[in-house]
Amino acid sequence: MSTTQFLIRGSEKVIRHYQFLLDTAKSDQEREKFAKRIDEEKRNLERLYALTQAAQAA
């Protein structure tokens, strides 16, 4: 497994974890915090996918 693949798997796990926390959040403040973290992690995941595609194209 490459480093990029390892990071992708980790990022996907983080998203799932924060999605669980978002689904079980008790306050609007918690929901906002978890939603923001999910968005950040999805952006990171998109960058990692782009790196993978660039490497495959080369």
VMD Tcl script that draws the C-alpha trace (Angstrom):
set ca {
  {0.00 0.00 0.00}
  {1.37 3.39 -0.97}
  {1.53 6.32 1.39}
  {-1.20 8.11 -0.55}
  {-3.49 5.08 -0.34}
  {-2.81 4.86 3.39}
  {-3.72 8.53 3.81}
  {-6.88 8.09 1.74}
  {-8.04 5.19 3.91}
  {-7.30 7.17 7.06}
  {-9.16 10.20 5.77}
  {-12.19 8.06 4.88}
  {-12.17 6.63 8.42}
  {-12.00 10.12 9.92}
  {-14.98 11.21 7.81}
  {-17.02 8.20 8.94}
  {-16.13 8.88 12.57}
  {-17.09 12.55 12.38}
  {-20.29 11.63 10.52}
  {-21.23 9.38 13.45}
  {-20.47 12.21 15.87}
  {-22.52 14.61 13.75}
  {-25.45 12.19 13.73}
  {-25.35 11.88 17.52}
  {-24.53 15.50 18.39}
  {-26.63 17.01 21.14}
  {-26.20 20.70 20.33}
  {-26.07 22.96 17.31}
  {-22.53 23.97 18.28}
  {-21.37 20.34 18.17}
  {-23.13 19.76 14.84}
  {-21.49 22.83 13.35}
  {-18.05 21.77 14.58}
  {-18.40 18.24 13.23}
  {-19.83 19.38 9.89}
  {-16.92 21.79 9.46}
  {-14.42 19.03 10.21}
  {-16.11 16.72 7.69}
  {-15.89 19.42 5.02}
  {-12.19 19.96 5.76}
  {-11.50 16.24 5.60}
  {-13.40 15.89 2.31}
  {-11.24 18.63 0.80}
  {-8.15 16.76 1.97}
  {-9.50 13.58 0.45}
  {-10.11 15.32 -2.88}
  {-6.49 16.49 -2.89}
  {-5.29 12.97 -2.20}
  {-7.42 11.57 -5.03}
  {-5.98 14.23 -7.34}
  {-2.45 13.19 -6.35}
  {-3.30 9.56 -7.09}
  {-4.74 10.43 -10.51}
  {-1.73 12.61 -11.37}
  {0.64 9.80 -10.41}
  {-1.27 7.30 -12.53}
  {-1.26 9.66 -15.53}
  {2.50 10.12 -15.33}
}
mol new
graphics top color blue
foreach p $ca { graphics top sphere $p radius 0.5 }
foreach p [lrange $ca 0 end-1] q [lrange $ca 1 end] { graphics top cylinder $p $q radius 0.2 }
display resetview
